[in-house]
Amino acid sequence: MAALMVVVFHYVALRGGWGQDPANVFPNAHLVARYGFLGVEVFFLISGFVICMSTWGRSLGDFVVSRACRIYPAYWVAIFLTAGVVTLWPQVRSVKNWDVVLTNLTMLQQGLGVWDVDGVYWTLFIELKFYVLFAIVVATGVTYRKCVLFCGLWTVAAVSAGQVDNKLLDMWAMPLYSPYFIAGIAFYLMHRFKPTALLWGIVGISLLLAEHHVPKRVADNTNSTIATWPATLGVFLAFVLMALIATGKLNRIQWPWLAKAGALTYPLYLLHQYIGMTIIHGLRTRVPAPLLVAGLMVVMLFAAWLLHRYVERPLGKRMRDALKKGMEEMRRNSVPPARAGAGSASENSLTAGLREGLPLLKEPRGYDKPAGSDRDRVGAAQSDGA
């Protein structure tokens, strides 16, 4: 639902490929669709819940591997598909240069001030920063107490960011979006253990902070002054929905197709914006607008399924196997040797040869230490009361 909200927002509420005010194309539908950007907030709320759930009892290495294999394979392919489309048909957007495309492959382009190949990628950098912050908890072992402490410290940092005028703090505290991640973590603790006044307090403060920032989010995503109350209501309903999930009120819903639909969410999100807007631009005068949008959404869902089936699953598995081997190798070679120096079990012929070639690393030839000299000196010092 959150993914489709964002898709409808881009196809119905933005000028995009229509080349005119969407109110002229969808006189009524755009009034609702222009609040579809709130799907991003729902993503962040869900992310806090899911990331806390998936890291419980896992090591930092496992966390890094799982996240990298989840977000990168489909992302890499989506970058080249989007770049190819907007290069061939640059009516909606164009690629500045291919250095931008290659930098986007890191998913770190925003930190470098580099343009996103697709407009939706800005949210991925927000997600990455959340992963880095929560990795601190994962590295020390995820527990109930540590999650609560993390939520409290992050809330304080986010509230402080607006007053201290520090770009570094603002970048990492993410005051506009942190309330959603924090509430998601608290909701998962409710789900795993039980609701308590402490957890409801974290959720309540997060909801109030999220609502405080809603007017800014509305202003950033619209070109005209519109009512903020629908967005305020939408955020509230998202929190209510997560509360129902966290407290088990929706456990009766066990539809098998939900998992399959959820698997399409990420590739759909990656593919839909500029590729879809380019298609709209090319067909806007040939196909009725409602039919064009409906048909395009079906096409994008099918493309998302192809990306999931033939890229995410096979490439993700290979990447996971390779990264796990790399992590195992790192752990194996990070164990301190039982005995340092010459003749250690880990010393191979190359390092032994290098050591032999550096006289300062070994005793000079011909030097014979008197047997027991060190022991005698230590014994004499002890006897003197040293």
N, C-alpha and C positions, 0 to 999 in steps of 0.2 A: 504493500500500500504506500509506504514511504517513497519507494522508488518511482512508482507511477505518479505520485504527486509531483515529484521533481520533473519527470518527463512532460507531464501536462503543463507545468509552469513554463518550461522552455518552448513548447510547441504552440501554446495558446496565449500566454500572457506576455511574451516578448516579441519585439518587432522581427528579430531573427531573419528568417527567410521570407517573411511576408512583405517586407519592404515598406510597411506602413503601420500605423497604430493598430494593434490587435483588436482594439475596441470596434474598429470598422469591419473586421472580419468575423469576430465573435462578440456581438453586442452584449450578450448575457453571460456566456460561459467564461469570458475573461475576468468577470467580477469575482468569480470563485477561484479560477486558476491562478490569479496573481498572488495568492497566498500559498501556492504549492511549494515555495522555497522552504517551508517549514519541514518538509520531508528530510532535509539535512539535519535539523535539530533532532528529529526522531532517530536518524542514523546514529548520532552521537549518544543518545540516551540508551539505545540498544547496545552500542559498542561497549559502554561502561559495564553493562550487565554481562555480556558475552565474554569479554576479555578477562574479567575477574573469574568467571566460571571456568574458562579454558586453561587458566594458569594455576589453578588450585592443585597443589601437590606436584608441580612440574618444575624443572630446573630452568635457569635463565637461558641455557643453550637450547632447550626444547622450545621455549617461548620464541626465541629469535628465529629458529628454523620454521616453526609453524606459521608465524606471521609473514616471513619472507616468501614462503611457498604459497601462501594464500593470496597475497596482494600483487606480487610482481609478474608472474607469467601472463595473465590476461592483460595486465596493464601494458606490458611491452608490446604485445600484438596490437592492442587498441591504439597505441601511439602511432604506429606505422600506418594502420588503416586510416586513422583520422588525418594524419599528415598527408597521405596519398590523395585522399578525397579533396581536401581543401587546396592542395597544390594543383590538381587537375581542374577543379571548379572553384576558383577563389572568390566567387561572388559574395559569400557570407563572411568568410575569414580566410586568411592566407598565412602560410608559414614564412616567417621572416628570413630564416636561413636554417640549414640543416644542423648547424651547431646547436641551435635551440632544441631541435628534435633529439639529438644525442644527449644533451644535458638533461632533458626531461626523462630519459631512461633511468636516471638515478632516483627520481621522485623527490629530489632535494632542490629543484629549480627555484622554488620560492625563497629559500634561504639564500640563494645566490642572486636574487633579483631578476631571474630569467622568466620570460613569458611562458605561460602554460600552453601546450599544444591544443588542449581542449579546456573549455572554461570550468568544467566540473573538477578539475584536478586540484584546485585549491583546498578542497576538503581533505584530500589524501595527506597533505602536509600536516594538517591539523591532527589527523589520526596518527601519523608517525610520531608527532611530538607527544601525544598521549602514551603511545607505546614506550617511548624512551622514559617518560616520567614513571610509568607503572613498572618498568623494568627494575627500578630501584627496590620496589617491594618484592618482586619476583626473585631478585638476586639474594635477598635475605630470607626468603621463604614466606609464601603468602599465608597469613593468618588473619583471623577475625580482627584482632587488636591492631595489627599493622594496617589493614585496609581502612579501619576507622580513623587511625592517626593520619594516614595519607589523605583521606577526604578532608579532615580538619585543616591540615597544613596547606593543602591546595586551595581551599576556600579562603583562608587568610591571605595567601599570596595573590589570588585573583582580585580580592577586594582592595588590597593595597596597591595593585598595579595602576589603578586610575589616579592615585594621589601622588605617587613618588616620581612620575614622569621618567621612568627608566625603560628604555626600549627592550633591553634584554629580559627584564622581568615581565613586561607585557607580552613579549613573544612566547615565553614559556608558560606563563600563568593563564593565558588565553581567557580573559574574563568573560567574553561573550559566549563561550562554548563550554567552559569548565563545569558550570552547574549541571549540564546534561550528563557528562561523563561521571561526575561525582554521584548524582542521583542514581545512575545505572548501577554503580558499585553497591550503593546502599540497598537497592532493590534486590540485587543478587544475594546479599547477606541475609535479607529477609527470606528469600526463596530457599537458601541452603540451611538456615537455622530457623529463626522465627522472627516475626515483626516485634520490635521493641520500641519504647519511647525514644531511645537514642537514635535508632535508624530512621524513625518517622521524623525526628527533628532534623536530621541531615537532609532528608528528602524535602521537608517543608522549607528549609532555608534555601536549598537549591532551586526550588520552584519559584520562590519570591525573587531570587537573584536573576533567574532566567526571564521572568516576566518583566523585570526592570529593564532588561536589554532589548525587549521585543520592539519598542518604537525605533530603535536604531537599526535593527535588522530589517524592519519594514521600509525605512527610509533608504537603506542601502540597496534594496532589491526592487524598488519602484521609482519611476521617473516623475511621479506626481504624488500629491498628498492624498493618502487614502486612510480609511478608518483602521485603527490598530486593534480594535476589540476582537475582530475575527481571528487575528493572529494570537492574541492573548488567550482566547478561548481554545484555539487549536493546541497551544502548548499545554494548557491545563488538561485537556482531554488526553494528550499523549502521556502525561504523568499518571492519569487515572488508569489508562490501559495498562501501563507497566505495573502499576500497583495491583491490578487484578491478576496479572501474570505472576507477580512475585508472591502473592498470597494464595496461589493455587486455585483461584476462582474460575480460571479458563482451562483447567486440566482436562475437562471433558472433551475439548476440541482436539481430536486426534486424526484429522484429515490427512491421508498419506501424501496428497499432492502439495501440501504446504511446504514440505522439505524441498521438493523439486522446484517450486516457485521461488523459495528462498535462495536456492543455488543460482538462479538466473539474475538475482538482484544486482550483484556487483558487476558482471559483464554488461548488463543493460545500462547501468549507470555510466560505465566507461565509454560506451559506444554511441549513445543516443544524441548528444547535443549537436555538435557541429556537422556530423554526418547527416543527421535528421534535418537540420535547418537547411543544409545544402539541397537535399532532396525536395524539401518544401519549396525552396526558391525555384527549382527547375520545373515543378509541376503545379505551382499555385494558380496558374491561369488555365490549366487543363482539367483539373480535378476539383470538384466541390470541396471546400475547406473541411467540413466535418468528416467527409469520407476520406480525405487525404490524411488527416490526423489519425483517424481510427485505423486505417490501413497501414500507416507508417508505424504505429505502435505494435501492430501484429508482426510486421517485418522485423522490427528491432528486437522483439522478444525471440523470434526465430534466430536472428543473428546472435543474440545472447546465448541461446541454447547451443549453437554451433561453437561459439567461443568456449563455453563451459565444457562441452563434450570432447572437443578435439584439441583444446589448448590447456585449459586449467587442469583437467584431470590427469592427462598423460604427462604434460610438462611439469606440473606440480609434483607428481610422484617422483619423477627422475631428479628434480631439484632437491626434493626432500631427502632422497637416498644419498645424494652427493654431499649435501650439507651435514647430514648426520655423520657420515664418514669423516668429514672435515672436523666436526666437533669432537668425535672420538679420538682422532689423531691429536688434536690440540690437548685434550685432557691427558692422554697417555704420555705426551712429551712435556707436560707441565708438572709432572710429579717430580719432586726433588730427588736427585740420585742418592742412593744409600751411602755412597762413599765418593767424595770428590777427589780429583787429582789423577795422576797417571795410573793407567791400568784399569780404570773404571769400566763397568760392563757396557756403558753406553758410548764408549769412545770407539769410533771407527778408524780405519787406516788413514783416512784423509786428515781428520782432526789430530790423530797421533803424529802424523808427519808434520803438521803445522806446529804442534807443540815442540817437537824435536828441533825444529828450525828456529825456535825462539829461546835462546839461552837463559833469558831472565825468568822463564817459567819453570826451570829445573835447576837442580844444584849443579855447580861447575864440576866438570869431569876431574877425577883425581882427588876430589875432596872426600876424605874419610872421616866421618863423625865418630868420635870415640864412643864406644858402646856404653850406654847408660849414662852419658854425660848430662842429658837433660834431666833425667830422674835424680841424679846426684845433686844437681844445682837446686832443684825444687825442694829436695829433702833438706839441704843445708839452709835454704831460706826459711823453711818452716821451723827448723830447730832454733833459728835465731829470733823467732817471734815476728817475722816479717808478715 
